[in-house]
Amino acid sequence: MPSTEFGCLPTIIGSMPHTDPQKACSMVTHYLKDMPAWPQLPRRSFLENMYAQYSEGFPGVGIEGDRIYIDRLQAVQKPLEDLYAAYLENNVDRYPIGPDYAAGLHSFLSQTGLAPKAVKGHVTGPLTWGLTVTDENRRAIIHDEVLGDAVPRFLRLKAGWQEKQLSQISKSTIIFVDEPYMAAYGSSTSTGAFSSPEKIAQMLDEVFAGISGIKGLHCCGNTDWSVLLKTSLDVLSFDAYNYAESLSLYPSEIKKFVDRGGAIAWGIVPNDEDSVVKESVASLQDRLGEAMAPFTRNGVRFKDLVVQGLLTPSCGLDPLGEEAAGTALELLTRLSARIRKRYI
């Protein structure tokens, strides 16, 4: 496992409320000098929605309004063969993410004067992507034996290409695989929508295998964390502001994870305006301490949680206005500085 001794450095999950990529990058690099992340800009274009953003180049893909679909009536066999050939050769250059799909990424890559300790990227996970993208009959492609098998391999190439680009800024790269749909795992409404726990872990590990640096996974709701902890992830990212209790239900699994060098990204700064304006550095520090306490009572050293920890917003900052996003990042960086000064 690569070193995950982050010392509670701050970073973001991904999305920002801006439509101007340069402004978004300026805000990110102003606050997150040690671990910046490229900004996703879903308000700029539907192509920058986290589902559309990584669809470019998938066999038979089409975008119509706010719908992404795979048209099986097209000739998809040859594109599928090309995809598998690129996968077997690990030819990540075959599946780039274009500027129309990620203006924030391309603007970020053009930044000069950066000297971060690490740089972070993100890709939508295979479960979430495969359940969102449908075929021409509006059936999720994850249920298609052929297309569903191609999804994690395709996203593995997208993650690998992104990591290759980000390594120009820093040799230390972190790629988060974002799986918001895991929040519905195990619920009565999700019956039939999910594969077995083993299949989920297998799909995630397929994407992780294309990431040579640090591998992270983010889920912004309550889920069965034991499923995700069975994978080869290095960083587990969760909404500690709203769902701290959900992770505390897995003390033994978290202890094993931390003992092997795993890091937790504590999403402790809220991403809704009503909550942001009422919080302070002191109140968030108290909340973070309460989130960590159940693990320290179950044999996890507080020092390990801090040394191997990251601090982030609870999820993407897109729900906020630009000014409130700046406030959230100000709280995040000041909280990180206070904890690092006291404990690192």
Secondary structure as UniProt FT lines:
FT   STRAND          9..10
FT   HELIX           21..31
FT   TURN            42..44
FT   HELIX           46..48
FT   TURN            50..54
FT   TURN            56..57
FT   TURN            59..60
FT   STRAND          61..64
FT   TURN            65..66
FT   STRAND          67..70
FT   TURN            72..73
FT   HELIX           77..89
FT   HELIX           92..94
FT   TURN            99..101
FT   HELIX           103..109
FT   STRAND          119..124
FT   HELIX           126..132
FT   STRAND          134..135
FT   TURN            136..137
FT   HELIX           141..143
FT   HELIX           145..166
FT   TURN            167..169
FT   STRAND          173..178
FT   HELIX           180..184
FT   TURN            185..186
FT   HELIX           188..190
FT   TURN            191..193
FT   HELIX           197..208
FT   TURN            209..210
FT   STRAND          214..219
FT   HELIX           225..228
FT   TURN            229..230
FT   STRAND          235..238
FT   HELIX           240..248
FT   HELIX           251..259
FT   TURN            260..261
FT   STRAND          263..269
FT   HELIX           273..278
FT   HELIX           281..296
FT   TURN            297..299
FT   HELIX           302..307
FT   STRAND          310..313
FT   TURN            318..319
FT   HELIX           322..343
//
